[in-house]
Amino acid sequence: MAGHIPQGIPADGGPQRATVYAWLVFALSFGLLMSDYMARQVLNAVGPLLKQEWLLSDTQVASLASVVSLAVGVLTLPLSLLADRFGRVRSLVAMAVLWSLATLLCGWAENYPQLLAARLLVGVGEAAYGSVGIAVVISVFPVSMRSTLASAFLAGTVVGQVLGVAIGAQVAATYGWRVAFVVIGLSGLALAAIYPLVVRESRLGVPPPREPFNLRVLTRQVLGSRVLQLSYFGSGIQLFCTGTLAVFLPLLFTRHYAMALAQAGQATAIALLICAVGMVCCGMLSDRIAVRRPHALPFAAIGFALVSALLFALAFAAPPGAFQLAMLGGGLLVVAGVAGVAGAMVANLTPKAVHSTAMATLALANNLVGLAPGPLITGWLADRSDLLHALMILPLPCLLSALAFVLARRGYRNALGGVERVAGIEPA
């Protein structure tokens, strides 16, 4: 493929305006994305009950969360490729049915190994939904709306976490942890049944691929440059923090703030909502920066990473109390901003035809570098000291993320200049 067209530079003959059908596709796809993350995060809401009933260690509780991220990380890329080749709608429905049934199985588990196996199936079902889902959404909207849609779709992951923790904690506190898994699983099955009745492959405007698959060309397009590799790493290592906090905030609130389970779930939901709001605000700020200086995107990521490192350091150096909560809230407000910047950089430097695969590669890095090891490493440290001391590790991945984007900034500027010349645009 010749030139890479930067995000925001038209055009591919897509829809000229956003239709009612397009918004229905977005609403249903967004709903399934929330179901995806509700199924993933309900475990964190019921974690304290599981730990008490089955006498689990912090490492075992963390493994029930990390096994999902691990499966997602390993399978995102191959399943995204299969979806592009054999039908995105069919693939999305199959994914949703699998993760919903696996969530129901979690409610029937009798011991830790059975629950771990069911959680693994949840991860298999969820593996490629993010990358394939956004590909479906952007195919029915004008090119000029892609940045907005991508940000809104990504924020749905955090909304799903909020609902998963809040609903899961409330249902578990009232009816028990098994019913919490059943409620989340049934809601996912209901959406999966509705989705193919509305979203049709023939209306997505995406012709089936005609050229033979070439792994060498694809690998060069999505992994061939140093700046892409640094962007993947910088995004993934920053999400070490969000993955860890999503798992351990309920335990932090129950242990160190003497909250009841339902109250801890509500506090965690508020914390994750702060993260979602911050993600959107950071994305808007980054877009404003990129309007005049497209090559300056890495500097936005560096800023978000350094600010979050400082705030997390202040939070966990302090004792539990109002100051710690304020610093933690500030850190959550900026910590996920890096992910949006990395997504824009990857989209700007890869051909449109492989954007789904590039986003799947980014998701692979996010899960394998950050979301999966974050809870496991923090849980291992907590078992050997205590949770507050373990959480003091969080500034380190933020600093590593900042370093990655420092190293990527010159390569991104040079690469973007080449892209703009190919597109016939003067570099900023």
C-alpha positions as CSV (number, residue, x, y, z in Angstrom):
1,M,0.0,0.0,0.0
2,A,1.4,3.3,-1.0
3,G,0.6,6.2,1.3
4,H,-0.7,6.2,4.8
5,I,-3.4,8.8,5.2
6,P,-3.4,10.5,8.5
7,Q,-6.5,10.5,10.7
8,G,-8.7,13.4,9.8
9,I,-7.6,13.6,6.2
10,P,-10.5,12.4,4.0
11,A,-11.5,10.3,2.2
12,D,-12.6,6.8,1.3
13,G,-16.1,7.4,-0.2
14,G,-17.8,6.6,3.1
15,P,-21.3,7.8,4.1
16,Q,-21.9,11.5,3.6
17,R,-23.9,11.9,6.8
18,A,-24.8,10.1,10.0
19,T,-28.2,8.3,9.5
20,V,-30.6,6.9,12.0
21,Y,-29.4,3.5,11.1
22,A,-25.8,4.5,11.8
23,W,-26.8,5.7,15.3
24,L,-28.7,2.4,15.9
25,V,-25.5,0.5,15.0
26,F,-23.5,2.7,17.3
27,A,-26.0,2.3,20.2
28,L,-26.1,-1.5,19.9
29,S,-22.4,-1.8,19.5
30,F,-21.8,0.5,22.4
31,G,-24.3,-1.6,24.5
32,L,-22.4,-4.8,23.7
33,L,-19.1,-3.1,24.6
34,M,-20.6,-2.2,28.0
35,S,-21.8,-5.8,28.3
36,D,-18.2,-7.0,27.5
37,Y,-16.7,-4.9,30.3
38,M,-19.5,-5.6,32.7
39,A,-18.8,-9.3,32.4
40,R,-15.1,-8.6,32.8
41,Q,-15.4,-6.3,35.9
42,V,-18.2,-7.9,37.9
43,L,-15.5,-10.2,39.3
44,N,-13.9,-7.2,41.0
45,A,-17.2,-6.3,42.7
46,V,-17.6,-9.7,44.1
47,G,-13.9,-10.3,44.8
48,P,-14.2,-9.6,48.6
49,L,-17.0,-12.2,48.9
50,L,-15.1,-14.8,46.9
51,K,-12.0,-14.2,49.0
52,Q,-13.9,-14.7,52.2
53,E,-16.0,-17.7,51.1
54,W,-13.2,-19.7,49.4
55,L,-10.2,-18.3,51.4
56,L,-8.5,-17.1,48.3
57,S,-5.2,-15.2,48.3
58,D,-4.8,-11.8,46.7
59,T,-2.9,-13.4,43.9
60,Q,-5.7,-15.9,43.2
61,V,-8.3,-13.1,43.2
62,A,-6.1,-11.1,40.8
63,S,-5.6,-14.1,38.6
64,L,-9.3,-14.4,38.0
65,A,-9.2,-10.9,36.5
66,S,-5.8,-11.3,34.7
67,V,-6.8,-14.5,32.9
68,V,-9.4,-12.6,31.0
69,S,-6.9,-9.9,30.0
70,L,-4.4,-12.6,29.1
71,A,-6.9,-14.4,26.8
72,V,-7.9,-11.1,25.2
73,G,-4.3,-10.1,24.6
74,V,-3.4,-13.4,23.0
75,L,-6.5,-13.8,20.8
76,T,-7.3,-10.2,19.8
77,L,-5.1,-10.2,16.7
78,P,-6.0,-13.6,15.1
79,L,-9.7,-13.3,15.9
80,S,-9.8,-9.7,14.4
81,L,-8.1,-11.1,11.2
82,L,-10.7,-13.8,11.0
83,A,-13.6,-11.3,11.5
84,D,-12.3,-9.1,8.6
85,R,-12.1,-12.2,6.4
86,F,-15.4,-14.0,7.3
87,G,-17.8,-11.4,8.5
88,R,-17.8,-8.8,11.3
89,V,-21.4,-9.0,12.3
90,R,-21.4,-12.8,12.5
91,S,-18.2,-12.7,14.5
92,L,-19.5,-10.1,17.0
93,V,-22.6,-12.0,17.7
94,A,-20.6,-15.2,18.3
95,M,-18.3,-13.4,20.7
96,A,-21.1,-11.9,22.7
97,V,-22.9,-15.3,23.0
98,L,-19.7,-16.9,24.2
99,W,-18.7,-14.4,26.9
100,S,-22.3,-14.2,28.1
101,L,-22.7,-18.0,28.5
102,A,-19.2,-18.1,30.2
103,T,-20.4,-15.4,32.6
104,L,-23.4,-17.6,33.5
105,L,-21.0,-20.5,34.1
106,C,-19.1,-18.3,36.6
107,G,-22.2,-18.2,38.7
108,W,-22.3,-22.0,38.8
109,A,-18.7,-22.6,39.6
110,E,-18.1,-24.7,42.7
111,N,-14.4,-23.9,43.3
112,Y,-11.5,-21.7,42.2
113,P,-10.3,-23.9,39.2
114,Q,-13.8,-24.0,37.8
115,L,-14.2,-20.3,38.1
116,L,-10.8,-19.7,36.6
117,A,-11.8,-21.9,33.6
118,A,-15.0,-20.0,33.1
119,R,-13.2,-16.7,33.3
120,L,-10.8,-17.9,30.6
121,L,-13.8,-18.5,28.4
122,V,-15.1,-15.0,29.1
123,G,-11.7,-13.7,27.8
124,V,-11.9,-15.9,24.7
125,G,-15.3,-14.4,23.9
126,E,-14.3,-10.8,24.5
127,A,-10.9,-11.1,22.7
128,A,-11.6,-9.2,19.5
129,Y,-14.8,-7.2,20.3
130,G,-13.1,-3.9,20.7
131,S,-11.2,-3.8,17.5
132,V,-14.0,-5.4,15.3
133,G,-16.7,-3.4,17.0
134,I,-15.1,0.0,16.3
135,A,-14.5,-1.2,12.7
136,V,-18.3,-1.8,12.3
137,V,-19.1,1.5,13.9
138,I,-16.8,3.7,11.7
139,S,-18.0,1.9,8.5
140,V,-21.5,3.4,8.8
141,F,-20.4,7.0,9.7
142,P,-18.7,9.8,7.7
143,V,-14.9,9.9,7.8
144,S,-15.0,13.3,9.5
145,M,-16.6,11.7,12.6
146,R,-14.1,8.9,13.2
147,S,-12.1,10.6,16.0
148,T,-15.3,11.4,17.9
149,L,-16.7,7.9,17.5
150,A,-13.4,6.3,18.5
151,S,-13.2,8.3,21.7
152,A,-16.9,7.7,22.6
153,F,-16.5,4.0,21.8
154,L,-13.4,3.7,24.0
155,A,-15.2,5.5,26.8
156,G,-17.7,2.7,26.7
157,T,-15.2,0.4,28.2
158,V,-15.0,2.4,31.3
159,V,-18.8,2.9,31.5
160,G,-19.1,-0.9,31.3
161,Q,-16.6,-1.2,34.2
162,V,-18.6,1.3,36.2
163,L,-21.8,-0.6,35.6
164,G,-20.2,-4.0,36.2
165,V,-18.8,-3.0,39.5
166,A,-21.8,-1.0,40.7
167,I,-24.5,-3.5,39.6
168,G,-22.4,-6.5,40.6
169,A,-21.7,-5.1,44.1
170,Q,-25.3,-4.2,44.6
171,V,-26.7,-7.6,43.4
172,A,-24.0,-9.5,45.3
173,A,-24.6,-7.7,48.5
174,T,-28.4,-8.4,48.3
175,Y,-28.6,-11.8,46.6
176,G,-25.1,-13.3,46.6
177,W,-22.2,-13.3,44.2
178,R,-23.6,-16.1,42.0
179,V,-26.7,-14.1,41.1
180,A,-24.4,-11.1,40.1
181,F,-22.8,-13.2,37.4
182,V,-26.2,-14.5,36.2
183,V,-27.7,-11.0,35.9
184,I,-24.7,-9.8,33.8
185,G,-24.7,-12.9,31.7
186,L,-28.4,-12.7,30.8
187,S,-28.2,-9.1,29.9
188,G,-25.4,-9.9,27.4
189,L,-27.4,-12.7,25.8
190,A,-30.4,-10.4,25.3
191,L,-28.2,-7.8,23.4
192,A,-26.6,-10.6,21.4
193,A,-30.0,-11.7,20.3
194,I,-31.1,-8.2,19.2
195,Y,-27.9,-7.2,17.4
196,P,-28.1,-9.3,14.2
197,L,-31.7,-8.3,13.7
198,V,-30.7,-4.7,13.3
199,V,-27.0,-4.7,12.1
200,R,-26.6,-6.4,8.8
201,E,-23.3,-7.2,7.0
202,S,-24.7,-6.0,3.7
203,R,-25.4,-2.5,5.1
204,L,-21.9,-1.9,6.4
205,G,-20.5,-0.9,3.1
206,V,-17.4,-3.0,3.6
207,P,-16.7,-5.3,0.5
208,P,-15.2,-8.7,1.3
209,P,-11.4,-8.8,0.8
210,R,-10.3,-9.9,-2.7
211,E,-6.5,-9.9,-2.4
212,P,-4.8,-12.9,-1.0
213,F,-3.6,-12.7,2.6
214,N,0.1,-11.7,2.9
215,L,1.4,-12.0,6.5
216,R,4.7,-10.4,5.7
217,V,3.1,-7.3,4.3
218,L,0.6,-7.1,7.1
219,T,3.4,-7.5,9.7
220,R,5.4,-4.7,8.1
221,Q,2.4,-2.4,8.0
222,V,1.4,-2.7,11.7
223,L,4.8,-3.5,13.4
224,G,7.5,-2.4,11.0
225,S,8.4,1.0,12.5
226,R,10.1,1.8,15.8
227,V,7.6,4.6,16.5
228,L,4.7,2.2,16.2
229,Q,6.4,-0.2,18.5
230,L,7.1,2.5,21.1
231,S,3.4,3.7,20.8
232,Y,2.2,0.2,21.5
233,F,4.4,-0.2,24.5
234,G,3.7,3.3,25.9
235,S,0.0,2.7,25.8
236,G,0.2,-0.8,27.3
237,I,2.5,0.0,30.2
238,Q,0.3,3.0,31.1
239,L,-2.7,0.7,31.4
240,F,-0.9,-1.3,34.0
241,C,-2.3,1.4,36.4
242,T,-6.0,1.2,35.2
243,G,-6.0,-2.6,35.2
244,T,-4.6,-2.7,38.7
245,L,-6.9,0.0,40.2
246,A,-10.0,-1.6,38.6
247,V,-9.2,-4.8,40.5
248,F,-7.9,-3.5,43.8
249,L,-10.0,-0.3,44.5
250,P,-12.9,-2.4,46.0
251,L,-10.3,-4.1,48.3
252,L,-8.7,-0.7,49.1
253,F,-12.0,0.8,50.1
254,T,-13.1,-2.2,52.2
255,R,-9.8,-2.7,54.0
256,H,-8.5,0.8,54.5
257,Y,-11.6,2.9,54.5
258,A,-13.9,0.5,56.4
259,M,-16.6,0.6,53.6
260,A,-19.3,-2.1,53.3
261,L,-19.2,-4.0,50.0
262,A,-22.0,-2.1,48.4
263,Q,-20.5,1.3,49.4
264,A,-17.1,0.2,48.1
265,G,-18.6,-0.8,44.8
266,Q,-20.3,2.6,44.5
267,A,-17.0,4.4,45.4
268,T,-15.1,2.3,42.8
269,A,-17.8,3.1,40.2
270,I,-17.3,6.8,40.9
271,A,-13.5,6.4,40.5
272,L,-13.9,4.6,37.2
273,L,-16.4,7.3,36.0
274,I,-13.8,9.9,36.7
275,C,-11.4,7.9,34.6
276,A,-14.0,7.8,31.7
277,V,-14.6,11.6,31.9
278,G,-10.9,12.2,31.9
279,M,-10.4,10.0,28.9
280,V,-12.8,12.0,26.9
281,C,-11.4,15.3,28.1
282,C,-7.8,14.3,27.4
283,G,-8.8,13.2,23.9
284,M,-10.4,16.5,23.2
285,L,-7.4,18.3,24.5
286,S,-5.1,16.1,22.3
287,D,-7.2,16.8,19.3
288,R,-7.0,20.6,19.8
289,I,-3.2,20.3,20.1
290,A,-3.1,18.2,16.9
291,V,-5.1,20.7,14.9
292,R,-2.2,23.1,14.7
293,R,0.7,20.8,15.4
294,P,-0.1,17.2,14.3
295,H,3.4,16.1,15.2
296,A,3.0,17.2,18.8
297,L,0.7,14.3,19.8
298,P,3.5,12.4,21.7
299,F,4.0,15.4,23.9
300,A,0.4,15.1,25.1
301,A,1.0,11.5,26.0
302,I,4.2,12.5,27.8
303,G,2.3,15.1,29.8
304,F,-0.5,12.7,30.8
305,A,1.9,10.0,31.9
306,L,4.1,12.3,34.0
307,V,1.1,14.0,35.7
308,S,-0.4,10.7,36.6
309,A,2.9,9.4,37.9
310,L,3.2,12.4,40.2
311,L,-0.4,12.1,41.5
312,F,-0.2,8.4,42.1
313,A,3.1,8.9,44.0
314,L,1.5,11.5,46.2
315,A,-1.6,9.4,46.7
316,F,0.1,6.2,47.9
317,A,2.8,8.0,49.9
318,A,0.0,9.4,52.1
319,P,-2.1,7.6,54.6
320,P,-5.7,6.7,53.8
321,G,-7.8,9.9,54.0
322,A,-9.1,12.9,52.0
323,F,-5.7,13.8,50.6
324,Q,-5.1,10.3,49.3
325,L,-8.5,10.2,47.7
326,A,-8.0,13.6,46.1
327,M,-4.7,12.6,44.6
328,L,-6.1,9.2,43.4
329,G,-9.0,11.0,41.7
330,G,-6.6,13.4,40.0
331,G,-4.5,10.5,38.8
332,L,-7.5,8.7,37.4
333,L,-8.6,11.8,35.6
334,V,-5.4,11.8,33.4
335,V,-4.1,8.2,33.5
336,A,-6.2,6.9,30.5
337,G,-5.5,9.9,28.3
338,V,-2.4,8.2,27.0
339,A,-4.5,5.4,25.4
340,G,-6.4,7.8,23.2
341,V,-3.2,9.5,22.0
342,A,-1.6,6.2,21.2
343,G,-4.6,5.1,19.2
344,A,-4.5,8.3,17.1
345,M,-0.8,7.9,16.5
346,V,-1.2,4.3,15.4
347,A,-4.1,5.2,13.1
348,N,-2.1,8.1,11.6
349,L,0.8,5.8,10.7
350,T,-1.0,2.8,9.3
351,P,-3.0,2.3,6.1
352,K,-6.8,2.5,6.5
353,A,-7.2,-1.0,5.1
354,V,-5.4,-2.5,8.1
355,H,-6.8,-0.2,10.9
356,S,-8.7,-3.0,12.5
357,T,-5.6,-5.1,12.7
358,A,-3.5,-2.2,13.9
359,M,-6.1,-1.5,16.7
360,A,-6.0,-5.2,17.5
361,T,-2.2,-5.0,17.8
362,L,-2.6,-2.0,20.1
363,A,-5.2,-4.0,22.2
364,L,-2.7,-6.9,22.3
365,A,-0.1,-4.6,23.7
366,N,-2.5,-3.0,26.2
367,N,-3.5,-6.4,27.6
368,L,-0.1,-8.2,27.6
369,V,2.0,-5.3,28.7
370,G,-0.4,-3.6,31.2
371,L,-3.9,-5.0,31.9
372,A,-2.9,-8.6,32.5
373,P,0.4,-8.2,34.5
374,G,-0.7,-5.2,36.4
375,P,-3.1,-6.9,38.8
376,L,-0.9,-10.0,39.1
377,I,2.2,-8.1,40.0
378,T,0.4,-5.9,42.4
379,G,-1.4,-8.8,44.0
380,W,2.0,-10.7,44.4
381,L,3.4,-7.6,46.1
382,A,0.4,-7.2,48.3
383,D,0.6,-10.8,49.5
384,R,4.2,-10.1,50.6
385,S,3.6,-6.7,52.2
386,D,0.2,-5.0,52.1
387,L,-2.0,-3.4,49.5
388,L,-1.0,0.2,50.1
389,H,2.7,-0.6,49.8
390,A,2.0,-2.7,46.7
391,L,0.1,0.2,45.0
392,M,3.2,2.4,45.4
393,I,4.5,0.7,42.2
394,L,2.0,2.6,40.0
395,P,4.2,5.7,39.3
396,L,6.8,3.4,37.7
397,P,4.7,2.2,34.7
398,C,3.7,5.8,34.1
399,L,7.3,6.9,33.9
400,L,8.1,4.1,31.5
401,S,5.2,5.2,29.3
402,A,6.5,8.8,29.3
403,L,10.0,7.5,28.3
404,A,8.5,5.5,25.4
405,F,6.8,8.6,24.0
406,V,9.9,10.7,24.5
407,L,11.8,8.2,22.4
408,A,9.0,8.1,19.8
409,R,8.5,11.8,19.4
410,R,11.1,12.5,16.7
411,G,10.3,9.3,14.7
412,Y,6.6,10.3,14.8
413,R,7.3,13.8,13.5
414,N,9.5,12.4,10.7
415,A,6.9,9.7,9.8
416,L,4.0,12.1,9.9
417,G,5.8,14.5,7.6
418,G,6.3,11.7,5.1
419,V,2.6,10.8,5.4
420,E,1.6,14.4,4.8
421,R,3.8,14.7,1.8
422,V,2.3,11.5,0.3
423,A,-1.2,13.0,1.0
424,G,-0.2,16.2,-0.7
425,I,-0.4,18.3,2.4
426,E,2.3,20.6,3.8
427,P,3.6,19.4,7.2
428,A,2.6,21.6,10.1
